Amino acid sequence: MKTISAETAAIVSEIRVNLGDEVAAGSVLLVTELMKMQHDIRAPESGVVRSLHVKAGDELRGGEPLVSLEPAEIAPQAQPKQVGQRADFSTYEARMQLLEDSSRSVAVAKRHKMGSRTARENINDLFDAGSFTEYGALALAAQRSRRPLEELQARTQGDGIICGTGTVGGRPVAAMAVDYMVLAGTQGYNHHRKMDRLIELAGRDGLPIVLFAEGGGGRPNDYDVAALMTAGLNTPSFRQFAAHKGPKIGIVSGLCFAGNAALFGVCDIRIATQNSWIGMGGPAMIEGGGLGTVKAQDIGPSETQVANGVIDLLTKDEAEAVAAAKGLLTLPHSAPSEGAEDTSDALRAVVPTDRTRAYDMRAAIAGLADPDSFLELRRGFGPGMITGFVKIKGQSLGLLANNPLHIGGAIDATAGDKGARFLQLCDAWGLPVVTLCDTPGFMVGPEIEKTGQVAHISRLFLAGAHFSQPLITVILRKAYGLGAMAMAGGGFDRPHYCCAWPSGEVGAMGLEGAVKLGHRDRLAAIADPAEREAEYQRLVAQLYENGSALNAASLLEFDAVIDPGETRSEILRALATAGPCRPNGRYVDAW
């Protein structure tokens, strides 16, 4: 005989066999219950039931005999096939289907008609296929006390935000995409809870975050929690997102006001489409503040936000914006590649032989960078400074350059702000920087001081002094005074490598100004205007010869004079020995 005994304490819930029954191995003999969970007791082998030692309702302590079997060869009985799908699976699939864009065809069609994509379309475009894991997808607006659950499930999917992680080009990334089709993208209670969860997760795992921001600010009618708060000003989302040290890339298309604009504003890189409007308050807030009635499209249009520096990168549409974000996410992980040319003959012709003629610095950048690799930031703001990312033989670099076509390359307040923030950005992301110097110095004069010039351009010195990545400075032509020092991170001794093209010229201040100040009395004593002009030109030429690149390098003012055509290889050789790049863990100024 084979006796099956109780393994643990339980209550006999049901007896499934009778004396004399033939049972196959695995058949259920009886059912016990423990902690409100039922457990099948199965036959360990086939046989005939000879004894039943318990009955339904008996309490077991463990070890008691339950059923005795006489071993016998018993053929297993065919189990009935399940007809249809389990009810719980059907409920699950129906619920998950509501999260798909296909469940909101009217709203999706409206988005597409406006030339916009849905949040889920942007998420699918951003991440590598099959890599996205969504968090909090089943969340709803906190309005169950006032609205039917079925309505909330059908109309407030995810409480208006899609959050999750995946890979972009193989790199682990987190993303949050506001769903404007849910309550106009307003930020509700569970919306914030989902954000907080993802931000914490991204911080723990060191993930970049891509934010798709669209819609308004806080939602006032989350009735389920209304009695628990007055204003909700202890919401941690804004602080935690601002404090996140991984790269933060924001993308805006459409209307973006209040809370969504604040989150967009703290991103390291701010991308927006031409069809975007960004502001710290929407029409309702403006009217509520007694500031008049305005249309949403009158608030912060893209052309305004490009000119004032809020938008780093303007794109035609969301597809182009996502493509730019994907490119940015690959920057810190690129490495030099073989195959690209080391030399560039075009660079030898960039700077005119006539030192008084302006030229296009972007032509120099085009010759320096791998084809189609230059991604310029804030082009419509601070035109005196050019900032962006380039690749040289596949290696990603930050590039900071003066613009001789704007006030001769002099650095004004907006150029100082632009350059300083870019250095902070590259430092935070762990990217080396190359600066292309051609500046007569900081812009001066009574009018320029009205812009706060002293404070703004001093940011370049602060950013350079704290910059912790490899820095290389190339002097293309003019390198005068404090402005040139700021372009080199604070001085020509600061870069890992400071070099000049043969066209380079250096001085404590502009040559013409130095002659006029230093030789004022001498020139004034020459009565003949023609003779005075000739002497002036002679003195300028003398200073130019003294400050020429070859002479300055011989006096160790900087490290070397290089062939412009060899600039690419010179930069890569210097970087090869400059030590590793590591993100510095500091924040990037919003400005």
C-alpha positions in Angstrom: 0.0 0.0 0.0 1.1 3.6 -0.7 -0.1 6.1 1.9 -0.1 9.9 1.1 0.3 12.0 4.2 -0.3 15.7 5.0 2.9 17.8 4.6 1.7 20.9 6.4 -1.2 22.1 8.6 -4.4 22.7 6.6 -8.1 22.1 6.4 -9.5 19.4 4.1 -11.7 21.3 1.7 -12.9 18.6 -0.7 -12.6 14.8 -1.3 -12.4 14.1 -5.0 -12.2 10.2 -4.9 -14.2 7.3 -3.4 -13.1 3.9 -2.1 -12.3 1.5 -5.0 -11.7 4.3 -7.6 -8.9 3.7 -10.1 -6.7 6.7 -10.3 -3.8 7.5 -12.7 -0.6 9.2 -11.5 -1.2 13.0 -11.1 -4.9 12.7 -10.5 -6.4 15.0 -7.8 -7.3 12.9 -4.7 -8.4 15.7 -2.4 -8.1 19.5 -1.9 -6.8 21.3 1.2 -7.0 24.9 2.2 -4.3 27.0 3.8 -4.4 30.8 4.3 -7.4 30.9 2.0 -5.5 29.3 -0.8 -6.5 25.8 -2.1 -4.0 23.1 -2.9 -4.5 20.0 -5.0 -3.2 16.8 -3.4 -2.3 14.5 -6.3 -1.6 10.8 -6.6 2.2 10.2 -6.9 1.6 7.0 -8.9 -1.3 5.1 -10.4 -3.4 2.7 -8.2 -6.7 1.9 -6.5 -8.0 3.8 -3.6 -8.2 1.5 -0.6 -8.5 3.8 2.4 -9.7 7.4 3.0 -8.4 8.5 6.3 -9.9 12.1 6.4 -13.2 13.8 5.5 -14.1 17.3 4.3 -13.7 19.8 7.1 -11.0 17.9 9.1 -8.2 20.1 10.4 -4.7 18.8 9.7 -1.6 19.5 11.7 0.8 17.9 9.3 1.9 14.2 9.0 -1.6 12.7 9.2 -2.4 9.9 6.6 -4.8 11.2 3.9 -5.3 8.4 1.3 -3.9 4.9 0.9 -3.5 3.5 -2.7 -2.8 -0.1 -3.8 -0.4 0.3 -6.8 -1.8 -0.7 -10.1 -1.3 0.0 -13.8 -4.0 2.6 -14.6 -4.1 4.3 -18.0 -4.3 8.1 -17.7 -7.6 9.7 -18.7 -7.7 12.4 -21.3 -8.1 15.8 -19.9 -10.9 18.0 -21.3 -9.6 20.8 -23.5 -10.2 24.4 -22.5 -12.8 26.0 -24.7 -12.2 29.6 -25.5 -9.8 32.0 -23.7 -9.7 32.4 -19.9 -11.9 35.2 -18.7 -9.0 37.0 -16.9 -6.9 36.9 -20.1 -9.7 38.4 -22.1 -10.1 41.2 -19.6 -6.4 41.9 -19.6 -6.2 42.1 -23.4 -9.2 44.4 -23.6 -7.7 46.7 -21.0 -4.3 46.7 -22.8 -5.9 47.4 -26.1 -7.2 50.7 -24.7 -3.6 51.9 -24.4 -3.0 51.6 -28.2 -3.6 54.5 -30.5 -6.0 52.4 -32.5 -8.5 52.7 -29.6 -8.6 56.5 -30.1 -8.9 56.7 -33.9 -10.7 60.1 -33.9 -8.1 61.8 -31.6 -5.3 60.3 -33.6 -6.7 61.4 -36.9 -7.0 65.0 -35.4 -3.3 64.8 -34.4 -2.2 63.7 -37.8 -4.3 66.3 -39.6 -2.4 69.0 -37.6 0.9 67.4 -38.7 1.6 66.0 -35.2 2.4 62.5 -34.0 1.1 60.7 -31.0 3.1 60.2 -27.9 3.3 56.5 -28.6 4.5 57.1 -32.2 7.3 59.2 -30.8 8.2 56.5 -28.3 8.3 53.8 -30.9 10.4 56.0 -33.2 12.9 56.8 -30.4 13.7 53.3 -29.1 15.2 50.3 -30.8 12.5 47.9 -31.9 11.3 45.6 -29.2 13.5 47.2 -26.4 10.9 49.4 -24.7 9.6 48.5 -21.2 6.7 50.6 -20.1 6.1 51.7 -16.5 2.7 52.6 -15.0 0.8 52.0 -18.3 -2.4 51.2 -16.5 -2.5 54.4 -14.4 -5.6 56.6 -14.7 -6.6 60.1 -13.8 -7.3 60.4 -10.0 -11.0 61.0 -10.7 -12.6 57.7 -9.8 -14.8 59.4 -7.2 -16.5 61.5 -9.9 -16.3 59.6 -13.1 -17.1 56.0 -14.1 -14.1 53.7 -14.2 -14.8 52.6 -17.7 -14.8 56.2 -18.9 -11.4 56.8 -17.2 -9.9 53.7 -18.8 -11.1 54.8 -22.2 -10.2 58.5 -21.9 -7.3 59.0 -19.4 -4.8 56.2 -20.5 -1.7 56.3 -18.4 -2.9 59.6 -16.8 -1.5 61.4 -19.8 2.1 60.3 -19.9 4.0 57.3 -21.3 7.1 56.4 -19.2 9.6 53.6 -19.7 13.1 52.5 -20.6 14.8 50.8 -23.5 17.8 51.2 -25.8 18.6 53.8 -28.4 21.3 52.6 -30.7 22.1 50.0 -28.0 22.5 52.6 -25.2 20.1 52.3 -22.3 17.8 55.3 -22.1 14.7 56.4 -20.2 11.9 58.5 -21.7 8.7 60.3 -20.7 6.2 61.3 -23.4 3.3 63.5 -22.5 0.1 62.3 -24.2 -1.7 65.5 -25.3 -4.8 63.3 -26.3 -5.4 62.8 -22.5 -6.8 65.9 -20.9 -4.7 68.2 -23.1 -1.4 67.0 -21.6 -2.1 68.4 -18.1 -0.2 67.0 -15.2 -2.2 65.0 -12.8 -1.5 63.2 -9.5 -0.6 59.9 -11.0 1.1 61.6 -14.0 3.6 63.0 -11.5 3.9 59.7 -9.6 4.9 58.0 -12.8 7.4 60.7 -13.6 8.9 60.5 -10.1 9.3 56.7 -10.4 11.1 56.9 -13.8 13.3 59.8 -12.7 14.4 57.8 -9.6 15.0 54.7 -11.7 17.0 56.7 -14.3 19.1 58.3 -11.5 19.8 54.9 -9.9 20.9 53.3 -13.2 22.6 56.4 -14.7 20.3 56.7 -17.7 19.8 59.7 -19.9 16.2 60.9 -20.0 14.4 62.1 -23.1 11.3 64.2 -22.4 8.5 64.8 -24.9 6.8 67.8 -23.4 3.4 69.1 -24.6 0.4 70.5 -22.9 -0.3 72.7 -19.9 0.5 72.6 -16.2 -1.1 71.1 -13.2 -4.6 69.6 -13.4 -7.0 71.1 -10.8 -9.8 68.5 -11.0 -8.1 65.3 -9.7 -11.0 64.9 -7.2 -9.7 61.7 -5.5 -6.8 63.6 -3.9 -8.2 67.2 -3.9 -9.1 66.9 -0.2 -5.5 65.8 0.6 -3.8 68.9 -0.7 -4.2 72.7 -1.1 -1.9 73.5 -4.0 0.3 70.5 -4.5 3.5 72.6 -4.2 5.3 69.7 -2.5 5.4 67.7 -5.8 9.0 66.5 -6.2 9.0 66.0 -10.0 10.5 69.4 -10.9 13.2 69.3 -8.4 14.1 65.6 -9.1 14.2 66.1 -12.8 16.3 69.3 -12.5 18.7 67.4 -10.2 19.1 64.4 -12.6 22.7 64.2 -13.6 22.3 62.0 -16.7 21.9 63.8 -20.0 18.4 65.3 -20.3 17.0 66.0 -23.8 13.7 67.8 -24.2 11.5 67.8 -27.3 8.5 70.1 -27.8 6.0 70.1 -30.6 2.7 72.0 -30.3 1.6 73.9 -27.2 3.9 73.7 -24.1 3.1 75.8 -21.2 3.5 76.1 -17.4 4.7 72.8 -15.8 5.6 71.2 -19.1 7.6 74.3 -20.1 9.4 74.2 -16.7 10.5 70.6 -17.3 11.6 71.4 -20.8 13.5 74.4 -19.6 15.8 72.4 -17.3 16.8 70.0 -20.1 20.5 70.0 -21.2 19.4 70.2 -24.8 16.1 71.7 -25.8 14.8 70.7 -29.2 11.6 72.1 -30.7 9.7 71.9 -33.9 8.8 74.9 -36.0 5.2 74.2 -35.1 5.7 74.9 -31.3 4.7 77.5 -28.8 6.5 77.5 -25.4 5.7 79.7 -22.4 5.6 79.7 -18.6 1.9 80.5 -18.7 -0.8 79.6 -21.1 -3.9 81.7 -22.1 -5.9 80.8 -19.0 -3.1 81.8 -16.6 -2.4 85.0 -18.5 -6.1 86.0 -18.4 -6.4 84.9 -14.8 -3.5 87.2 -13.9 -5.3 90.2 -15.3 -2.9 90.4 -18.2 -5.4 90.3 -21.0 -6.8 87.7 -23.4 -4.4 86.1 -25.8 -4.4 83.2 -28.2 -2.2 80.2 -27.4 -0.3 80.7 -30.7 0.7 84.2 -29.6 2.7 82.9 -26.7 6.4 81.9 -27.3 6.3 80.9 -30.9 9.4 79.0 -32.1 10.9 82.0 -33.9 10.8 84.0 -30.7 12.3 81.1 -28.6 15.1 80.6 -31.2 16.1 84.2 -31.1 16.2 84.4 -27.3 18.1 81.2 -26.9 15.5 79.0 -25.3 15.5 76.5 -28.2 18.9 74.9 -28.8 17.9 73.1 -31.9 14.9 73.9 -34.2 13.6 71.1 -36.4 11.0 70.8 -39.1 8.9 68.2 -37.4 8.9 65.5 -34.7 10.5 62.9 -36.9 13.5 65.2 -37.4 13.5 66.1 -33.7 13.6 62.4 -32.7 16.4 61.7 -35.2 18.4 64.6 -33.6 17.9 63.2 -30.1 19.1 59.8 -31.2 22.2 61.3 -32.7 22.9 63.3 -29.5 22.5 60.1 -27.4 25.4 58.5 -29.3 27.8 61.3 -28.8 29.5 60.3 -25.5 30.0 56.8 -26.8 31.6 57.4 -30.1 35.2 56.6 -30.8 37.7 57.3 -33.6 37.2 55.3 -36.8 39.4 54.4 -39.7 38.9 55.5 -43.3 38.3 59.2 -43.0 40.9 61.6 -44.4 43.4 63.1 -42.0 44.1 66.2 -44.1 41.8 68.9 -45.6 43.2 71.1 -48.3 40.1 73.3 -48.0 41.3 74.5 -44.6 44.4 76.0 -46.1 42.2 78.5 -48.0 39.7 79.4 -45.3 41.5 82.5 -43.9 42.1 85.3 -46.5 45.6 86.5 -46.9 44.3 90.0 -46.4 44.0 90.2 -42.6 41.3 92.9 -42.8 38.9 90.7 -44.8 36.2 88.7 -42.9 35.5 85.1 -43.7 33.0 82.4 -42.8 34.0 80.4 -39.8 31.5 77.7 -40.7 33.7 77.0 -43.8 36.5 76.1 -41.4 34.2 73.9 -39.4 33.0 72.1 -42.5 36.6 71.4 -43.4 37.4 70.2 -39.9 34.4 68.0 -39.3 33.5 64.6 -40.9 31.0 65.2 -43.7 27.5 66.0 -42.3 28.6 65.6 -38.7 28.3 69.2 -37.5 25.2 69.7 -35.3 24.9 73.3 -34.5 23.1 74.5 -31.3 21.4 77.9 -30.7 22.3 79.2 -34.2 19.6 81.9 -33.9 21.0 83.2 -30.6 24.3 84.9 -29.8 25.5 85.0 -33.4 29.0 86.1 -32.3 29.6 82.5 -31.0 29.2 79.2 -32.9 28.5 76.2 -30.8 27.8 72.6 -31.7 29.0 69.0 -31.9 31.3 67.6 -34.6 33.0 64.3 -35.4 36.6 64.0 -36.5 37.3 60.5 -37.9 34.3 59.4 -35.9 35.3 60.8 -32.5 32.7 63.2 -31.1 33.8 66.6 -29.9 32.2 69.8 -28.7 33.2 72.8 -30.9 33.2 76.5 -29.8 34.2 79.1 -32.3 34.1 82.9 -32.8 32.2 84.3 -35.8 34.2 86.9 -37.7 31.1 87.8 -39.7 29.5 89.3 -36.6 31.1 92.4 -35.1 34.5 91.0 -36.3 34.3 88.1 -33.9 34.2 90.3 -30.8 32.5 88.6 -27.8 29.3 90.3 -26.6 27.0 89.4 -23.7 24.9 86.8 -25.6 28.0 85.2 -27.1 29.5 84.9 -23.6 26.4 83.3 -22.3 26.2 80.9 -25.2 29.8 79.8 -25.0 29.8 79.4 -21.2 26.6 77.2 -21.3 28.1 75.1 -24.1 31.3 74.4 -22.0 29.1 73.4 -19.1 27.1 71.0 -21.4 30.2 69.3 -22.7 31.7 69.0 -19.2 28.5 67.4 -17.9 28.3 65.0 -20.8 32.1 64.1 -20.7 33.0 65.5 -24.2 36.3 67.1 -25.1 36.1 70.5 -26.7 38.0 72.2 -29.5 37.8 76.0 -29.6 38.5 77.9 -32.9 39.7 81.4 -31.9 39.5 84.5 -34.1 38.5 87.4 -31.9 39.7 91.0 -31.3 38.5 90.5 -27.7 35.5 91.3 -25.7 33.1 93.9 -27.1 33.4 97.3 -25.3 31.7 100.6 -25.2 28.9 102.5 -23.3 26.1 100.7 -25.1 27.4 97.2 -24.6 27.8 97.8 -20.8 24.0 98.3 -20.7 23.7 94.6 -21.4 25.5 93.5 -18.3 28.6 92.7 -20.4 31.0 92.3 -17.4 28.9 89.6 -15.8 27.9 87.8 -19.0 31.3 87.5 -20.6 32.9 86.5 -17.2 30.8 83.3 -17.4 33.3 82.2 -20.0 36.1 82.4 -17.5 34.1 80.6 -14.9 33.1 77.8 -17.2 36.6 77.4 -18.5 38.2 77.4 -15.1 35.9 74.5 -14.0 36.0 72.6 -17.3 37.4 69.1 -16.6 37.5 67.5 -20.0 40.4 67.7 -22.6 40.5 71.2 -24.3 42.2 72.1 -27.5 42.5 75.6 -28.9 43.3 76.5 -32.5 44.0 80.1 -33.3 42.9 80.8 -36.9 43.7 84.5 -37.0 43.1 87.1 -34.3 43.7 86.2 -30.6 43.6 89.4 -28.7 43.3 90.2 -25.0 40.9 88.8 -22.5 38.6 87.5 -25.1 41.2 85.2 -26.6 42.1 84.0 -23.1 38.5 83.2 -22.5 38.4 81.2 -25.7 41.2 79.1 -24.5 39.5 78.3 -21.2 41.1 81.2 -19.3 44.6 81.5 -20.9 46.9 79.9 -23.5 48.4 77.7 -20.8 45.0 76.2 -20.0 44.3 73.9 -23.0 45.9 70.5 -23.4 47.2 71.8 -26.7 47.1 75.4 -27.9 48.2 76.0 -31.5 47.8 78.5 -34.3 47.7 78.5 -38.1 50.4 80.5 -39.8 47.7 83.3 -40.2 47.4 83.6 -36.4 48.2 86.9 -34.7 48.2 87.5 -30.9 48.4 90.6 -28.7 47.3 92.1 -25.4 44.8 94.1 -27.4 44.0 94.9 -31.0 47.0 96.1 -32.9 45.4 99.3 -34.2 44.2 100.2 -30.7 47.5 99.4 -29.2 49.3 101.8 -31.6 46.8 104.6 -31.1 47.0 104.3 -27.3 50.7 103.5 -27.0 52.0 106.0 -29.5 49.4 108.8 -29.2 51.8 111.6 -28.4 54.3 110.5 -31.0 51.7 110.4 -33.8 50.1 113.7 -32.7 53.5 115.3 -33.0 53.6 114.5 -36.8 52.1 117.5 -38.6 51.8 116.0 -42.0 48.7 113.7 -42.2 50.2 111.5 -44.9 53.4 111.1 -42.9 51.4 110.5 -39.7 49.4 107.7 -41.5 52.6 106.2 -42.8 54.1 106.1 -39.4 50.9 104.6 -38.0 50.9 101.8 -40.6 54.6 101.1 -39.9 53.9 100.8 -36.1 51.0 98.5 -36.8 53.1 96.3 -39.1 55.8 96.2 -36.5 53.3 95.0 -33.8 51.8 92.5 -36.3 55.3 91.0 -37.0 56.0 90.7 -33.3 52.6 89.1 -32.6 52.6 86.8 -35.7 52.0 83.2 -35.0 55.6 82.1 -35.8 57.2 84.8 -33.6 54.7 84.3 -30.8 55.3 80.5 -30.8 59.1 81.1 -30.7 58.5 83.0 -27.5 56.4 80.1 -26.1 53.2 82.2 -26.1 51.5 78.9 -27.1 52.5 75.4 -28.1 52.8 75.2 -31.9 52.1 76.6 -35.3 50.5 73.9 -37.5 49.6 73.4 -41.2 45.8 74.2 -41.4 45.4 71.1 -43.6 46.7 68.9 -40.8 44.4 70.3 -38.2 42.2 67.2 -38.0 45.1 64.9 -37.3 46.8 67.4 -34.9 43.6 67.5 -32.8 43.3 63.7 -32.7 46.9 63.2 -31.7 46.6 65.7 -28.9 43.4 64.0 -27.6 45.0 60.6 -27.7 47.3 61.6 -24.8 44.9 63.9 -23.0 43.4 61.3 -20.7 39.9 59.9 -20.5 36.7 61.9 -20.5 34.3 61.5 -17.7 31.0 63.3 -17.0 31.6 65.8 -14.2 28.3 65.3 -12.4 27.5 69.0 -12.3 24.4 70.6 -13.6 24.1 72.7 -16.8 22.7 76.2 -16.5 19.4 76.7 -18.1 20.8 79.8 -19.8 
